[in-house]
Amino acid sequence: MPQPVLDIVALRSLIAIADCGGFHRAAHSLALSQSAVSQHVRRLEKTLGSRVVEREGRGTRFTPEGRLLVEQARRILAVHDEAVRVLLDTEGDTVTIGSTEHAADQFLPRLTAAVQEVRPGCRVRFRIDRSARLVEAVERGSVDVAVYVTEAAATEGTPVGGLPLTWHATPGWVPPPAPAPVPLVAIEDPCAIRRRAIATLAAHGVAAMVVGDAGYLAGVLDVARTGVGVALLAAVGPAPDGLSPYGGLPSVTPIPMSALARPGADPETVAAAFEAVRDLLRPAG
């Protein structure tokens, strides 16, 4: 029998659903119709012989097979896009910046501005991924500079500061009375911030239980917006829509962040990028 083939275009739609939190927003980000995105998902499901995304109320939920496919799809697309860039050399002066999902909306604009200040006219590409895979991409040469959670990767990199963390929940959220455990929403393991949340509560004698998780930050936010639990999120920039800081739990110390540059990267570009991250993470006052 012929080997099944995963469609690259369909994989891009799947990743967009994961990153944007649903079919509608994914379609908008890809400039496609929602029906086209749905067809792409059905194509993947037909190839694999199993469901990967299920409707859940007004949102979506990835099945276990879907979460595994999202993880592999990120790897496939990263290798594919890097191969196209190298083989066709169509992008000229391009810098690829990697970031974890945590505070990516704050890191990426500042890194872009810093890089373009020292390399006017260069194009900036982004890759959002888990810390360990970002390090692998830097060492492989497909990402020029990456910022990531230090303890989530085997390579320490260059320390650039601590990412502040704050509990977030829907406005007016109230946890169940003790001794019931605090319901948590978090990125699925392995996740350093998930571990930090559980460890902090345990150190203060607060029982906790993960009631919802997802393989990506957008999914965590969607679950937290239902009001089922509290999430520990990066406290850089404004709170996510539909959520607000919650002060009823023990404070959490900032989690160390590192930056890493690929071997042979332009030193001036690297220095500017690293300083941009340090500036963002520098404590106020």
NORZI-V286877 format. One record per run of one state. SS is the DSSP state (helix for helix, strand for strand, loop for the rest). FROM is the first residue (numbers start at 1). TO is the last residue. Records with the same first field share a line. If there is no record, write none. Layout:
SS = FROM-TO  FROM-TO
This chain:
loop = 1-7  21-22  31-33  49-52  57-58  63-63  89-93  100-103  119-122  129-130  141-144  153-157  170-181  188-191  204-207  215-216  226-229  235-243  246-251  262-266  282-285
helix = 8-20  23-30  34-48  64-88  104-118  131-140  150-152  192-203  217-225  267-281
strand = 53-56  59-62  94-99  123-128  145-149  158-169  182-187  208-214  230-234  244-245  252-261
